[in-house]
Amino acid sequence: MNSKEILKSEGFANVYEWHDEPNVEYSKHEHKGKVTIFVIKGDVTFIFKNGEEKIICSGERLDVPIGIEHSAIIGPKGCDYVVGEMIKGDS
């Protein structure tokens, strides 16, 4: 089963593929519902409010904590990933 099929089977309302160019930065935000990403190629670093950093690389999954403020920085080679949203438009 591929990452899109896995997220659909878990009941995500919206599942899509996304690409970010190198070094894109996402400012601090939070999600109202569950958001999950599967990195297909490249990497992304999540920075949480408490200062914790988590790097997600090719083949890895992150279930983004609901209601926890975080930001993200795309790696120097860009990033391709699959996103699952429980609430459409929440990522």
C-alpha positions as a printed Julia matrix, in Angstrom:
91×3 Matrix{Float64}:
   0.0    0.0    0.0
   1.45   3.42  -0.91
   1.35   6.5    1.32
  -1.78   7.96  -0.34
  -3.65   4.69   0.11
  -2.53   4.43   3.73
  -3.81   7.93   4.57
  -7.11   7.33   2.76
  -7.55   4.05   4.65
  -6.99   5.96   7.92
  -9.95   8.21   7.09
  -8.23  11.45   6.1
 -10.73  13.79   4.4
  -8.16  15.22   1.99
  -5.01  13.52   0.68
  -2.71  15.19  -1.84
   0.86  15.39  -3.13
   2.91  18.56  -2.6
   6.29  19.89  -3.69
   8.3   22.67  -2.06
  11.38  24.3   -3.52
  14.58  24.35  -1.42
  14.66  26.41   1.78
  10.96  27.39   1.81
   9.94  28.49   5.3
   6.51  28.05   6.84
   5.84  30.49   9.67
   4.44  29.51  13.07
   0.97  27.99  12.88
  -1.12  25.16  14.31
  -3.73  22.73  13.02
  -7.29  22.2   14.23
  -7.36  18.58  13.08
  -4.89  15.78  12.45
  -2.37  16.44   9.67
   0.1   13.76   8.56
   2.93  13.96   6.04
   4.92  11.24   4.29
   8.17  12.54   2.79
   8.79  11.01  -0.62
  11.98  12.89  -1.56
  14.12  15.43   0.3
  13.54  16.56   3.87
  11.72  19.06   6.06
  12.54  20.26   9.57
   9.7   20.97  11.99
  10.4   23.36  14.86
   7.97  23.13  17.78
   7.1   25.85  20.29
   9.19  24.17  23.01
  12.29  24.4   20.76
  12.28  20.72  19.77
  13.32  20.12  16.15
  12.37  17.05  14.14
  13.83  16.33  10.71
  11.64  14.16   8.48
  13.47  12.53   5.54
  12.54  10.38   2.54
  10.43   7.4    3.59
   9.45   8.88   6.97
   6.09   9.94   8.35
   5.12  12.66  10.8
   1.77  12.96  12.54
   1.69  16.69  13.32
   0.32  17.27  16.83
  -3.11  18.93  16.87
  -3.13  22.44  18.32
   0.65  22.6   18.85
   2.33  25.68  17.37
   5.16  24.85  14.98
   7.03  26.13  11.95
   8.82  24.26   9.17
  11.82  24.7    6.9
  12.29  22.73   3.71
  15.75  21.22   3.17
  18.35  22.42   0.65
  17.23  19.93  -2.02
  13.5   20.7   -1.77
  10.85  18.25  -0.67
   8.14  16.1   -2.23
   5.56  14.73   0.14
   2.05  13.4    0.58
  -0.23  15.27   2.99
  -3.31  13.95   4.76
  -5.75  16.36   6.4
  -8.65  15.31   8.62
 -10.1   18.8    8.05
  -9.81  19.89   4.41
  -7.69  23.04   4.09
  -6.1   22.69   7.55
  -2.5   22.34   6.41
